[in-house]
Amino acid sequence: MPSTVAITDEQRAQIRDIVCEILEIEPAEVTDTSLFKEDHNADSLGAIEILSSLERTFQIEIDQAELVRMVNMDGVVAVVREGLSQ
């Protein structure tokens, strides 16, 4: 099993910026646990755009099966952390 890489504050901020830009929401509105779909009216296309943008930004591959975990900032950060660990 790969070792876990720590996400820096800068990387976390990049992730938040990507999510907020794609979902067209203010960073102040997003908490680590607020749900993108339920709390911010995100759709599945937005989730795919987030995944794609994260792959480009962090030069990682994320399986589309991970979309089910990417429902809030905590989930997205965990998926990126795992991608960076590979």
Residue frames as a rotation matrix with the C-alpha (Angstrom) as fourth column:
MET 1
0.581 0.814 0.000 0.00
0.814 -0.581 0.000 0.00
0.000 0.000 -1.000 0.00
PRO 2
-0.063 -0.656 0.752 1.45
0.548 -0.653 -0.523 3.42
0.834 0.379 0.400 -0.92
SER 3
-0.559 -0.175 -0.811 2.41
0.805 -0.351 -0.479 5.80
-0.200 -0.920 0.337 1.83
THR 4
0.538 0.839 0.086 0.11
0.842 -0.531 -0.093 8.74
-0.033 0.122 -0.992 2.37
VAL 5
-0.558 -0.660 0.503 1.32
0.694 -0.703 -0.152 12.11
0.454 0.264 0.851 1.17
ALA 6
-0.225 0.453 -0.863 0.39
0.696 -0.545 -0.468 15.16
-0.682 -0.705 -0.193 3.20
ILE 7
0.266 0.388 0.882 -1.57
0.855 -0.518 -0.030 17.87
0.446 0.762 -0.470 1.41
THR 8
-0.767 -0.588 -0.259 -0.02
0.642 -0.695 -0.324 21.29
0.010 -0.414 0.910 1.94
ASP 9
-0.109 0.709 -0.696 -2.08
0.400 -0.610 -0.684 24.37
-0.910 -0.353 -0.217 2.77
GLU 10
-0.511 -0.150 -0.846 -1.19
-0.603 -0.639 0.477 25.68
-0.613 0.754 0.236 -0.69
GLN 11
-0.971 0.175 -0.166 -2.47
0.001 0.692 0.722 22.51
0.241 0.701 -0.671 -2.36
ARG 12
-0.440 0.855 -0.275 -5.65
0.818 0.256 -0.515 22.61
-0.369 -0.451 -0.812 -0.27
ALA 13
-0.151 0.346 -0.926 -6.17
-0.089 -0.938 -0.336 26.23
-0.985 0.032 0.172 -1.38
GLN 14
-0.815 -0.174 -0.553 -5.65
-0.556 -0.036 0.830 25.19
-0.164 0.984 -0.067 -5.02
ILE 15
-0.839 0.544 -0.036 -8.23
0.526 0.825 0.209 22.43
0.143 0.156 -0.977 -4.63
ARG 16
-0.185 0.786 -0.589 -10.70
0.630 -0.365 -0.686 24.87
-0.754 -0.498 -0.428 -3.05
ASP 17
-0.407 -0.031 -0.913 -10.11
-0.457 -0.859 0.232 27.39
-0.791 0.512 0.335 -5.87
ILE 18
-0.969 0.030 -0.245 -10.77
-0.201 0.477 0.855 24.73
0.142 0.878 -0.457 -8.51
VAL 19
-0.593 0.788 -0.168 -13.96
0.803 0.562 -0.195 23.53
-0.059 -0.251 -0.966 -6.81
CYS 20
-0.112 0.572 -0.813 -15.29
0.396 -0.725 -0.564 27.06
-0.912 -0.385 -0.145 -6.26
GLU 21
-0.635 -0.170 -0.754 -14.49
-0.534 -0.609 0.587 28.20
-0.559 0.775 0.296 -9.79
ILE 22
-0.951 0.250 -0.181 -16.19
0.020 0.635 0.772 25.22
0.308 0.731 -0.609 -11.44
LEU 23
-0.388 0.848 -0.361 -19.21
0.919 0.385 -0.085 25.22
0.067 -0.364 -0.929 -9.13
GLU 24
-0.373 0.166 0.913 -19.41
0.250 -0.930 0.271 29.04
0.894 0.329 0.305 -9.29
ILE 25
0.761 0.538 -0.362 -19.57
0.482 -0.096 0.871 29.50
0.434 -0.837 -0.332 -5.54
GLU 26
0.483 -0.573 0.662 -17.71
-0.611 -0.762 -0.213 31.77
0.627 -0.301 -0.719 -3.17
PRO 27
-0.343 -0.718 -0.606 -14.87
0.024 0.638 -0.770 30.13
0.939 -0.279 -0.201 -1.20
ALA 28
-0.806 0.052 0.590 -16.41
-0.572 -0.321 -0.754 31.42
0.150 -0.946 0.288 2.03
GLU 29
0.203 0.979 0.015 -19.56
-0.972 0.200 0.125 29.37
0.119 -0.039 0.992 1.30
VAL 30
0.476 -0.088 -0.875 -17.66
-0.231 0.947 -0.222 26.06
0.848 0.308 0.431 1.15
THR 31
0.389 -0.388 0.836 -16.76
-0.880 0.112 0.462 24.19
-0.273 -0.915 -0.298 4.31
ASP 32
-0.689 -0.720 -0.082 -14.77
-0.719 0.664 0.207 20.96
-0.094 0.202 -0.975 4.43
THR 33
-0.851 0.376 0.368 -17.98
0.248 0.903 -0.350 19.01
-0.464 -0.207 -0.862 4.93
SER 34
-0.041 0.867 -0.496 -20.61
-0.539 -0.437 -0.720 20.98
-0.841 0.238 0.486 2.99
LEU 35
-0.147 0.078 0.986 -22.04
0.529 0.848 0.011 18.77
-0.836 0.524 -0.166 0.26
PHE 36
-0.913 -0.315 -0.260 -21.53
-0.033 -0.577 0.816 20.04
-0.407 0.753 0.516 -3.28
LYS 37
-0.739 0.663 0.122 -24.79
0.379 0.258 0.889 18.65
0.558 0.703 -0.441 -4.66
GLU 38
0.057 0.854 -0.518 -27.11
0.951 0.112 0.289 19.19
0.305 -0.509 -0.805 -1.69
ASP 39
0.202 -0.024 -0.979 -25.66
0.700 -0.695 0.161 22.44
-0.685 -0.718 -0.123 -0.29
HIS 40
-0.369 -0.495 -0.787 -24.34
-0.156 -0.802 0.577 24.08
-0.916 0.336 0.219 -3.46
ASN 41
0.608 0.788 -0.100 -26.57
-0.264 0.081 -0.961 22.68
-0.749 0.611 0.257 -6.24
ALA 42
-0.427 -0.813 -0.396 -23.67
-0.756 0.081 0.650 21.07
-0.496 0.577 -0.649 -8.11
ASP 43
0.754 0.634 -0.172 -24.43
-0.620 0.602 -0.503 18.63
-0.215 0.486 0.847 -10.90
SER 44
0.676 -0.486 0.554 -22.57
0.331 0.872 0.362 15.56
-0.659 -0.062 0.750 -12.12
LEU 45
0.691 -0.442 0.572 -20.99
0.538 -0.214 -0.815 17.50
0.483 0.871 0.090 -14.97
GLY 46
0.666 -0.438 0.603 -19.40
-0.600 -0.795 0.086 19.83
0.442 -0.419 -0.793 -12.42
ALA 47
0.684 -0.402 0.609 -17.95
-0.339 0.564 0.753 16.83
-0.646 -0.721 0.250 -10.59
ILE 48
0.649 -0.442 0.619 -16.39
0.721 0.616 -0.317 15.54
-0.241 0.652 0.719 -13.82
GLU 49
0.669 -0.404 0.624 -14.96
0.110 -0.776 -0.621 19.01
0.735 0.483 -0.475 -14.54
ILE 50
0.695 -0.416 0.587 -13.48
-0.716 -0.326 0.617 19.12
-0.065 -0.849 -0.524 -11.04
LEU 51
0.678 -0.430 0.597 -11.91
0.187 0.885 0.425 15.68
-0.711 -0.177 0.681 -11.50
SER 52
0.646 -0.404 0.648 -10.43
0.731 0.082 -0.677 16.67
0.220 0.911 0.348 -14.86
SER 53
0.678 -0.362 0.640 -9.08
-0.260 -0.932 -0.251 19.97
0.687 0.004 -0.726 -13.54
LEU 54
0.716 -0.416 0.560 -7.50
-0.557 0.143 0.818 18.25
-0.421 -0.898 -0.129 -10.52
GLU 55
0.677 -0.466 0.569 -5.80
0.570 0.822 -0.005 15.74
-0.465 0.328 0.822 -12.81
ARG 56
0.576 -0.450 0.682 -4.31
0.509 -0.456 -0.730 18.55
0.640 0.768 -0.034 -14.91
THR 57
0.701 -0.252 0.667 -3.31
-0.508 -0.833 0.219 20.72
0.500 -0.493 -0.712 -11.96
PHE 58
0.471 -0.475 0.743 -1.70
-0.731 0.262 0.630 18.00
-0.494 -0.840 -0.224 -9.87
GLN 59
-0.085 -0.495 -0.865 -0.60
-0.914 0.384 -0.129 15.77
0.396 0.780 -0.485 -12.79
ILE 60
-0.747 -0.011 0.665 -2.31
-0.389 0.818 -0.423 12.71
-0.539 -0.575 -0.615 -11.31
GLU 61
-0.655 0.612 -0.442 -4.83
-0.238 0.389 0.890 10.18
0.717 0.689 -0.109 -12.57
ILE 62
-0.682 0.550 0.482 -8.15
-0.549 0.050 -0.834 9.86
-0.483 -0.834 0.268 -10.77
ASP 63
-0.902 0.420 0.103 -10.45
0.416 0.780 0.467 6.96
0.116 0.464 -0.878 -11.58
GLN 64
-0.548 0.756 0.358 -14.00
-0.418 -0.618 0.666 8.14
0.725 0.215 0.655 -12.33
ALA 65
0.103 0.552 -0.827 -15.17
0.531 0.673 0.515 5.65
0.841 -0.492 -0.224 -9.68
GLU 66
-0.653 -0.442 -0.614 -13.74
0.753 -0.302 -0.584 8.13
0.073 -0.845 0.530 -7.14
LEU 67
-0.646 0.462 0.607 -16.47
-0.108 -0.843 0.527 10.64
0.755 0.274 0.595 -8.05
VAL 68
0.354 0.847 -0.396 -18.75
0.317 0.290 0.903 9.01
0.880 -0.445 -0.166 -5.47
ARG 69
0.123 -0.398 -0.909 -16.29
0.992 0.041 0.117 10.09
-0.009 -0.917 0.400 -2.75
MET 70
-0.822 -0.539 0.187 -15.85
0.557 -0.828 0.063 13.62
0.121 0.155 0.980 -4.10
VAL 71
0.127 0.984 0.123 -19.00
0.833 -0.173 0.525 15.03
0.538 0.036 -0.842 -2.50
ASN 72
0.990 0.102 -0.093 -17.30
0.136 -0.818 0.558 17.66
-0.019 -0.566 -0.824 -0.31
MET 73
0.544 -0.836 0.073 -13.88
-0.730 -0.515 -0.450 19.25
0.414 0.192 -0.890 0.23
ASP 74
0.123 -0.501 0.857 -12.74
-0.765 0.502 0.403 16.49
-0.632 -0.705 -0.322 2.61
GLY 75
0.621 0.203 0.757 -13.53
0.193 0.897 -0.398 13.87
-0.760 0.394 0.517 -0.01
VAL 76
0.957 -0.278 0.080 -11.80
-0.002 -0.282 -0.959 15.77
0.289 0.918 -0.271 -2.82
VAL 77
0.345 -0.872 0.346 -8.68
-0.930 -0.366 0.005 16.36
0.123 -0.324 -0.938 -0.70
ALA 78
0.220 -0.220 0.950 -8.57
-0.440 0.847 0.298 12.64
-0.871 -0.483 0.090 0.21
VAL 79
0.846 0.134 0.515 -8.81
0.362 0.564 -0.742 11.61
-0.390 0.815 0.429 -3.45
VAL 80
0.789 -0.608 0.082 -6.05
-0.355 -0.561 -0.747 14.06
0.501 0.561 -0.659 -4.45
ARG 81
0.249 -0.699 0.670 -3.87
-0.918 0.050 0.393 12.88
-0.309 -0.713 -0.629 -1.54
GLU 82
0.415 -0.031 0.909 -4.24
-0.002 0.999 0.035 9.30
-0.910 -0.017 0.414 -2.70
GLY 83
0.963 -0.040 0.267 -3.48
0.268 0.037 -0.963 10.29
0.028 0.999 0.047 -6.29
LEU 84
0.575 -0.791 0.210 -0.29
-0.710 -0.610 -0.351 12.03
0.406 0.053 -0.913 -5.20
SER 85
0.273 -0.440 0.856 0.72
-0.726 0.490 0.483 8.95
-0.631 -0.753 -0.185 -3.20
GLN 86
0.845 0.146 0.514 0.77
0.142 0.866 -0.479 6.71
-0.515 0.478 0.712 -6.27
